[in-house]
Structures are given as C-alpha cells and as structure tokens.
Amino acid sequence: MRDDILEKLQNEIHNRCLAQTNQFGIGCYYHIVAVVNNAEVLARKYGADREIVMIAAWLHDIASVTDYSLYELHHIHGAEMAGRLLKEYGYDDQKIFLVQECIKNHRGSIDAKRNSLEELCVADADAISHFDNIPSLLYLAYCQKGMGIEEGKEFVKEKLTRSFRKLSPESKKYYQGKLESAMEVLG
C-alpha cells in the first residue's frame, strides 16, 4: 500500500475543498472521507485491491471540487485529472488506468457498467456515504433549501432511499441495517 500517495491525496483533496472556488463547501470533504472509509471496508469485504479503491475514493469527486462547471461530467473530467495527478506522483501507469476506471464508473446516477470489484467498491461507497452524512443532508434541506420540518425530513428520506437503490445487491444486504436505522431516526 502506498501510504505516501494516500497522505498526499488526502491533503490535496482537503486543500481543494477549502478553496474559495469549491462551491460545495467543506461538507464535500466529509463526504469524500466517508467514501474513503466505506470503500476500504468494501474492498476488504469483497477482496478488491485496497490501494486502487482507496486512491479512487479520494479522487472520485476531484473535478467537482476543483471546478463546479465540470460537475455534470465530473466522472470523466475527474478521471483525467486523477491521471495527471497520479503521474506527477510517479504512480504506475497500469494502476492509474484502474483508478481512472473506478472514477469514470462511480456515479450511481448514470447507468455505468462496473467491470471490476474495485469499480463496484467505489460506486457503492459513494452511494452509501450519504448515510454517514445525514446532518449535512438535513442542513441542505433546512438551511440551504429553506424547507419546513416535514418537507426536509421527506427530502432526506428520499435521498437516502435513492442512494440505497444504487447499491449492488450484495452491498444492499450488507448495509440494510444502516438504511433501517436512518429511517427509524428520521421517523
């Protein structure tokens, strides 16, 4: 495991999330940390290459936090940006390709085929990360969107339900308890 690269990526992403140009604010950093943590758990569970999964998890939203205008195709732009950054770090070209494939196929909102365990881990970790950031979803609903109590609660429940549906069948079984607990708390 290249801990030196993981540390550099964590710092790089943290700095980009703090930048004035990041329209998502620092909350995006906490989303990315949750993706990294869940990706590591899933990589161990499924026997995927942990290094590839964790690097891709750190970089999966790099385009979005760097330039909001890239958001719509952030999976494509992010893969390109990740490739350039990892080359600067002297990372292996073959492994860069694998990381880029994870980033290209991480979005649950597009119908991307996941061709490897690593791609599956990053995509599922991205979807389930919303369950680790319920306070930020509530903040989005109540503070940023100005919703009332019931409307905001339903907004968050719908977001979590959509996220859960994006999971692979195996991850749905693994994370079923997280869904049930979140729905119980939200009422």
Order of alpha helices (4+ residues) and beta strands (2+ residues): alpha-alpha-alpha-alpha-alpha-alpha-alpha-alpha-alpha-alpha
